Amino acid sequence: MEITTPADDRILITREFAAPRHLVYRAWTTPELVKRWWAGERGTTTKVEMDLRPGGRWRYVLETNDGAEVGFHGEYREVVPDEKIVYTEVFEMPGVDLDSVDGPLNTATFTALDGDRTRLELLTVTGSKELRDMILESGMEVGVREQMVIIEELANSLR
């Protein structure tokens, strides 16, 4: 997995999977499977709600290993099955009106490669260098690496 910063307000995560594109996409978009990878090794995903269509909303909640509850939600802007999902992502913070926050815009692109492999490119546009840096400094890299390993295992278990 590689994390780069192609612009002051962007984070690009690139990862190749030894699994076919349609199975990586399925692991990414099936609530029962998302529940198994979203928390990585950091805790347990307790809630996965997905309305996978443009204008549909999603919400994931995890309980961390130290007992804290962490929620994320957003709206799907574009969905091209097996190819691309564009969605907002809001970290739920106490005291913040969740309906007033748009959050970063993510574009997940799934590209089929030779030999039943898949390249995932996850581009996050944060809107500011400050938010980009806050996300990068949050320790997200460790969690994302854990998620990607689990996604590959899940995708291969679906064969």
C-alpha positions as CSV (number, residue, x, y, z in Angstrom):
1,M,0.0,0.0,0.0
2,E,1.2,3.5,-0.8
3,I,0.0,6.8,0.6
4,T,0.9,10.0,-1.3
5,T,-0.2,13.6,-1.2
6,P,-0.7,14.7,-4.8
7,A,-1.9,18.2,-3.7
8,D,-2.2,20.2,-0.5
9,D,-5.8,19.0,0.0
10,R,-5.5,15.4,-1.3
11,I,-4.5,12.0,0.0
12,L,-4.1,9.1,-2.4
13,I,-4.0,5.6,-1.2
14,T,-3.1,2.9,-3.7
15,R,-3.2,-0.8,-3.1
16,E,-3.0,-3.9,-5.3
17,F,-5.0,-7.0,-4.3
18,A,-4.4,-10.5,-5.3
19,A,-8.1,-10.9,-5.9
20,P,-10.5,-10.2,-8.8
21,R,-12.0,-6.7,-9.1
22,H,-15.7,-7.8,-8.6
23,L,-14.8,-9.6,-5.4
24,V,-12.8,-6.6,-4.0
25,Y,-15.7,-4.4,-4.9
26,R,-18.1,-6.8,-3.2
27,A,-16.1,-6.8,0.0
28,W,-16.1,-3.0,-0.1
29,T,-19.9,-2.7,-0.6
30,T,-21.6,-5.6,1.2
31,P,-22.6,-4.6,4.7
32,E,-21.9,-8.0,6.3
33,L,-18.4,-7.9,4.8
34,V,-17.7,-4.2,5.6
35,K,-18.6,-5.1,9.2
36,R,-15.6,-7.5,9.2
37,W,-13.0,-5.1,7.9
38,W,-13.9,-1.5,8.7
39,A,-12.4,-1.5,12.2
40,G,-9.2,-3.2,11.1
41,E,-7.5,-4.6,14.2
42,R,-8.6,-1.5,16.2
43,G,-11.9,-2.8,17.5
44,T,-15.2,-4.1,16.4
45,T,-17.6,-2.6,13.8
46,T,-21.0,-2.5,15.5
47,K,-23.1,-0.9,12.8
48,V,-23.0,-0.8,9.0
49,E,-25.9,1.0,7.2
50,M,-25.5,1.4,3.4
51,D,-27.9,2.7,0.7
52,L,-25.5,2.2,-2.2
53,R,-26.9,4.6,-4.8
54,P,-26.3,8.2,-5.8
55,G,-28.0,10.3,-3.0
56,G,-28.0,7.3,-0.7
57,R,-26.4,7.6,2.7
58,W,-24.1,5.3,4.7
59,R,-23.0,5.1,8.3
60,Y,-20.5,2.9,10.1
61,V,-19.9,2.7,13.9
62,L,-17.0,1.0,15.6
63,E,-16.2,0.3,19.1
64,T,-12.5,0.6,19.7
65,N,-10.4,-1.9,21.7
66,D,-10.4,0.6,24.6
67,G,-14.2,1.0,24.5
68,A,-14.7,4.3,22.7
69,E,-17.5,4.5,20.1
70,V,-16.5,6.1,16.8
71,G,-18.9,6.9,14.0
72,F,-18.5,7.9,10.3
73,H,-21.2,8.7,7.8
74,G,-21.7,10.2,4.4
75,E,-23.5,10.3,1.1
76,Y,-22.9,8.5,-2.1
77,R,-22.5,10.9,-5.1
78,E,-21.7,8.3,-7.8
79,V,-21.8,4.6,-8.0
80,V,-20.5,2.5,-10.9
81,P,-20.7,-1.1,-9.9
82,D,-17.3,-2.9,-9.9
83,E,-15.6,0.3,-11.0
84,K,-16.0,3.4,-8.9
85,I,-17.7,4.9,-5.8
86,V,-17.7,8.6,-5.0
87,Y,-18.8,9.5,-1.5
88,T,-18.5,12.0,1.3
89,E,-17.0,10.9,4.7
90,V,-17.7,12.7,7.9
91,F,-16.1,11.8,11.2
92,E,-18.8,12.2,13.9
93,M,-17.6,14.5,16.6
94,P,-19.7,15.2,19.8
95,G,-21.3,18.6,19.6
96,V,-21.2,19.0,15.8
97,D,-24.4,19.2,13.8
98,L,-23.8,16.3,11.5
99,D,-26.3,17.5,8.9
100,S,-24.2,20.7,8.5
101,V,-21.0,19.0,7.7
102,D,-20.1,17.7,4.2
103,G,-16.7,16.2,4.9
104,P,-14.0,15.1,2.6
105,L,-14.9,13.7,-0.8
106,N,-13.6,10.2,-1.5
107,T,-13.3,8.5,-4.9
108,A,-12.6,4.8,-4.8
109,T,-11.6,3.4,-8.2
110,F,-11.3,-0.3,-8.7
111,T,-9.2,-1.3,-11.7
112,A,-8.9,-4.9,-13.0
113,L,-5.4,-6.0,-13.6
114,D,-4.0,-9.1,-15.3
115,G,-3.9,-12.3,-13.4
116,D,-7.2,-11.7,-11.4
117,R,-5.6,-8.8,-9.6
118,T,-7.2,-5.4,-8.7
119,R,-5.7,-2.0,-8.1
120,L,-7.7,0.2,-5.7
121,E,-7.0,4.0,-5.8
122,L,-8.7,5.9,-3.0
123,L,-8.5,9.6,-3.5
124,T,-9.6,11.9,-0.6
125,V,-10.1,15.6,-1.3
126,T,-10.2,17.3,2.1
127,G,-10.7,20.9,1.1
128,S,-7.8,22.2,3.0
129,K,-4.1,21.4,3.8
130,E,-5.0,21.6,7.6
131,L,-7.6,18.8,7.4
132,R,-5.4,16.7,5.1
133,D,-2.6,16.9,7.6
134,M,-4.9,16.2,10.6
135,I,-6.1,13.1,8.8
136,L,-2.6,12.0,8.0
137,E,-1.4,12.6,11.6
138,S,-4.4,10.7,13.1
139,G,-2.7,7.4,12.8
140,M,-5.0,6.4,9.9
141,E,-2.2,4.8,7.9
142,V,-2.0,1.9,10.4
143,G,-5.7,1.3,10.4
144,V,-6.0,1.5,6.6
145,R,-3.2,-1.0,6.2
146,E,-5.0,-3.4,8.5
147,Q,-8.3,-2.8,6.5
148,M,-6.6,-3.6,3.2
149,V,-5.2,-6.9,4.4
150,I,-8.6,-8.0,5.7
151,I,-10.4,-6.8,2.4
152,E,-7.9,-9.0,0.4
153,E,-8.6,-12.0,2.6
154,L,-12.4,-11.5,2.4
155,A,-12.3,-11.0,-1.4
156,N,-10.4,-14.3,-1.8
157,S,-12.7,-16.1,0.6
158,L,-15.6,-15.3,-1.8
159,R,-14.1,-17.3,-4.7
